[in-house]
Amino acid sequence: MFLNSNRLNRITIFFLLFVCNSSFAQNVLYIDSLLKLNNSEIATAYNKFLNIHNFSNALNSAYSIGNWEFLASNNFNSTFIEAAPKIIRDDNLFLFTTRYKVLEFLKFGGFMKSRIVTDNRKIGLSNVSENTFGILSEIKPVNALIIQPLTGYKLDKQLEQIDKGFIYGADAFLNNFELSQYFFNSNVKYLNENLGPRNNLLLNSRFEVLKEFTKDIRNSFSLDFNEVKRDFYIKLDSSSANFFQTQFNIESRKDNTLSITESLLYNGILEIIDFEFSGNLFLRSVKRSTLYKLLTPPSKNVFDTRVNEFRLNISSSLNFRLGNLNSNFKFIYSERDEKHLVENLPNIPQNFYLDRMEDELKKNNSSVRIQLGSDNSLNIYGKDTLFLNLYLSKLKYDTPSIENFSNKSSIFRDDRDELLTIGRLTYQKYFSHFFYTSVLLEAYMNHLVYIFAERSSNNNWNRVLRLRSNSNYRSKSFSTSNTFEVLANYTIYDFEDLLQTTRSFSFRQFSFMDSTRLALSNKFFTALFFGLKLSEQGSLNWKSFSTKPMRHINELSGELKFGMMLSNFSNINLGFRLFSNREFRYEGNEKVEASNVLSIGPVIDLNIYLKENLTLVGYSWIEFISQTSQPSKRIINFNLRAVFGL
């Protein structure tokens, strides 16, 4: 379905408003580019699937009147789950900002934000609210630089505790600033919330330098630093509450990340070769701490902890073009190291600290992965193309040496190596502009090897073979797409001859899918979807390549609809859908039905666009379900979304 330019602009405006409002909700900063769009959108949706009901409503308005700019939005979302007990959660976010252009480079304004979350479950963040208001400005000293400071006051409720205090922050943007043929881009977001006993901090920063030597040679360097600190209330146990004379403790989480990236692009080497290189260094530190610590009686659970993460990623690719042959070769090296640390307390006996250290040490891990890949395509004749894709991956995963632990018998080591190989051959044949087919043959092999004896019984090979054919035909009044696939999945354990509890197994499947649409006239059409899956699971003897069937599943799904075009963009469809799942198990050599599920019922969907102002999209179906040894039941599923523009 094609949309005209006015409708596309309206959808784009609505999407951008939604994205920008989400960013505002996180940073309490305001929006720049959309305030000049004189537009309002109201979107309402209701969804029911099984026992889950969801209702949402969004109002977004952005207007520019003279030197004034306004943005208002309200987003409400409600979820109701029919369970025992029933679950109800509501979330409402309201935002309003305004700015006045004093000078070409200076704007002043104000903002107000309110969010209320309610949940009938008695969990930590089930009922929270925040209300913020303040002033903001925008300063543009030069064309490439924008500075947006703000300050305000915030009231925040969590666990029935109301905290309040001043907030302040700023955004700064440097866009395509040129100096000696180098282009600089940077942005910094900073927000500090002083809420009495709690303090929240957000710092996101990015610096990027781009150098374009020629149209084929480019180099870029970027540095990102982020810091996020959040304080949360948690309930204290009775003894700690009596000691500290408060019912709540404050848990802090501080997350710092540093990322350095270098990229080089060199195209047109000898006019047939393109080369690309990228390297990234990533460092992260996450600290969890609590304000109140009860030191008597001593416990290993009172210590604050820290997680340090190191990641190194290096990748390169080489692309060759030789006549009708196009080949791409990739190399990726990834290294990751994670260390868990404990911060000592002077008044706690050392043995508690060592016990906690051992608990955290068990979580330490490191890994190295090397990947090689090749993507090749050969144009044989016209559009007929042969594709060959090869992929090889080696993973080495390590945990701390057992010599680091005092209680060696409690350590369960997960050290392992994995070797993955994938090969895929595809042939695509075009018979005409209307009809083309493809055939795919894929082989997948993965070898998992645990290094130490306690888990070596799980060492195995996983081998998967897949053969798929697809055909597509499309004309003005008729279109169809058909896919046949045969899949064989074998998991073979290395030591099943020594361990009677470990058995290799197989999974085989045949599937067929068809999607067809036929125009009956200029207004009426019919659409059919049909799917069939025949699956078999069983034990496997790889040496003799024989299987013993244990489980068989027949799955059938289909949907037949008759539709009417109301206009170029509007249609309504009526029909019915069917789903059947029959499971069989084997008693000796006899196949016996174990369960049978049948679901059938009517379906309706509609897409209505009226006068560029109203969009109505709906989809609903009723399931009449019968199941072995279960009473029959009826389930109504409903999805409706309306968008109204002013």
JOCOR-V858281 format. One record per backbone hydrogen bond with DSSP energy under -1.0 kcal/mol. NH is the residue of the N-H (numbers start at 1). CO is the residue of the C=O. If there is no record, write none. Layout:
<<NH	CO> <NH	CO>>
This chain:
<<8	4> <9	5> <10	6> <11	7> <12	8> <13	9> <14	10> <15	11> <16	12> <17	13> <18	14> <19	15> <20	16> <21	17> <22	18> <23	19> <24	20> <25	21> <26	22> <27	23> <28	24> <37	34> <39	37> <39	62> <41	60> <42	644> <43	58> <44	642> <45	56> <46	640> <47	54> <48	638> <49	52> <52	49> <53	80> <54	47> <55	78> <56	45> <57	76> <58	43> <59	74> <60	41> <61	72> <62	39> <63	70> <65	68> <68	65> <69	99> <70	63> <71	97> <72	61> <73	95> <74	59> <75	93> <76	57> <77	91> <78	55> <79	89> <80	53> <81	87> <82	51> <83	81> <87	81> <89	79> <90	118> <91	77> <92	116> <93	75> <94	114> <95	73> <96	112> <97	71> <98	110> <99	69> <100	108> <101	67> <102	106> <103	106> <106	103> <107	138> <108	100> <109	136> <110	98> <111	134> <112	96> <113	132> <114	94> <115	130> <116	92> <117	128> <118	90> <120	88> <123	121> <126	123> <128	117> <129	157> <130	115> <131	155> <132	113> <133	153> <134	111> <135	151> <136	109> <137	149> <138	107> <139	147> <140	105> <145	142> <146	173> <147	139> <148	171> <150	169> <151	135> <152	167> <153	133> <154	165> <155	131> <156	163> <157	129> <158	161> <161	158> <163	156> <165	154> <167	152> <168	192> <169	150> <170	190> <171	148> <172	188> <173	146> <174	186> <175	144> <177	184> <179	182> <182	179> <183	210> <184	177> <185	208> <186	174> <187	206> <188	172> <189	204> <190	170> <191	202> <192	168> <193	200> <194	166> <195	198> <198	195> <200	193> <201	229> <202	191> <203	227> <204	189> <205	225> <206	187> <207	223> <208	185> <209	221> <210	183> <211	219> <213	217> <214	217> <218	265> <219	211> <220	263> <221	209> <222	261> <223	207> <224	259> <225	205> <226	257> <227	203> <228	255> <229	201> <230	253> <232	251> <234	249> <236	247> <241	237> <242	238> <243	239> <244	240> <245	241> <246	241> <249	234> <251	232> <252	289> <253	230> <254	287> <255	228> <256	285> <257	226> <258	283> <259	224> <260	281> <261	222> <262	279> <263	220> <264	277> <265	218> <266	275> <267	216> <269	273> <271	268> <272	269> <273	269> <274	319> <275	266> <276	317> <277	264> <278	315> <279	262> <280	313> <281	260> <282	311> <283	258> <284	309> <285	256> <286	307> <287	254> <288	305> <289	252> <291	250> <305	288> <306	341> <307	286> <308	339> <309	284> <310	337> <311	282> <312	335> <313	280> <314	333> <315	278> <316	331> <317	276> <318	329> <319	274> <320	327> <321	272> <322	325> <325	322> <326	377> <327	320> <328	375> <329	318> <330	373> <331	316> <332	371> <333	314> <334	369> <335	312> <336	367> <337	310> <338	365> <339	308> <341	306> <343	304> <348	345> <352	349> <353	349> <354	350> <355	351> <356	352> <357	353> <358	354> <359	355> <360	356> <361	357> <362	358> <363	360> <364	361> <365	338> <366	398> <367	336> <368	396> <369	334> <370	394> <371	332> <372	392> <373	330> <374	390> <375	328> <376	388> <377	326> <378	386> <379	324> <380	384> <384	381> <385	428> <386	378> <387	426> <388	376> <389	424> <390	374> <391	422> <392	372> <393	420> <394	370> <395	418> <396	368> <397	416> <398	366> <404	401> <405	402> <408	406> <410	407> <411	408> <416	397> <417	449> <418	395> <419	447> <420	393> <421	445> <422	391> <423	443> <424	389> <425	441> <426	387> <427	439> <428	385> <429	437> <431	435> <432	435> <436	472> <437	429> <438	470> <439	427> <440	468> <441	425> <442	466> <443	423> <444	464> <445	421> <446	462> <447	419> <448	460> <449	417> <451	415> <455	452> <458	455> <459	456> <460	448> <461	492> <462	446> <463	490> <464	444> <465	488> <466	442> <467	486> <468	440> <469	484> <470	438> <471	482> <472	436> <473	480> <474	434> <475	478> <479	517> <480	473> <481	515> <482	471> <483	513> <484	469> <485	511> <486	467> <487	509> <488	465> <489	507> <490	463> <491	505> <492	461> <494	459> <498	495> <499	495> <505	491> <506	538> <507	489> <508	536> <509	487> <510	534> <511	485> <512	532> <513	483> <514	530> <515	481> <516	528> <517	479> <518	526> <519	477> <520	524> <521	524> <525	563> <526	518> <527	561> <528	516> <529	559> <530	514> <531	557> <532	512> <533	555> <534	510> <535	553> <536	508> <537	551> <538	506> <539	548> <540	504> <541	546> <546	541> <548	539> <550	537> <551	537> <552	584> <553	535> <554	582> <555	533> <556	580> <557	531> <558	578> <559	529> <560	576> <561	527> <562	574> <563	525> <564	572> <565	523> <566	570> <567	570> <571	607> <572	564> <573	605> <574	562> <575	603> <576	560> <577	601> <578	558> <579	599> <580	556> <581	597> <582	554> <583	595> <584	552> <585	592> <586	550> <587	590> <590	587> <592	585> <594	583> <595	583> <597	581> <598	626> <599	579> <600	624> <601	577> <603	575> <604	620> <605	573> <606	618> <607	571> <608	616> <610	614> <613	610> <614	610> <615	643> <616	608> <617	641> <618	606> <619	639> <620	604> <621	637> <622	602> <623	635> <624	600> <625	633> <626	598> <628	596> <630	627> <633	625> <635	623> <637	621> <638	48> <639	619> <640	46> <641	617> <642	44> <643	615> <644	42> <645	613> <646	40>>
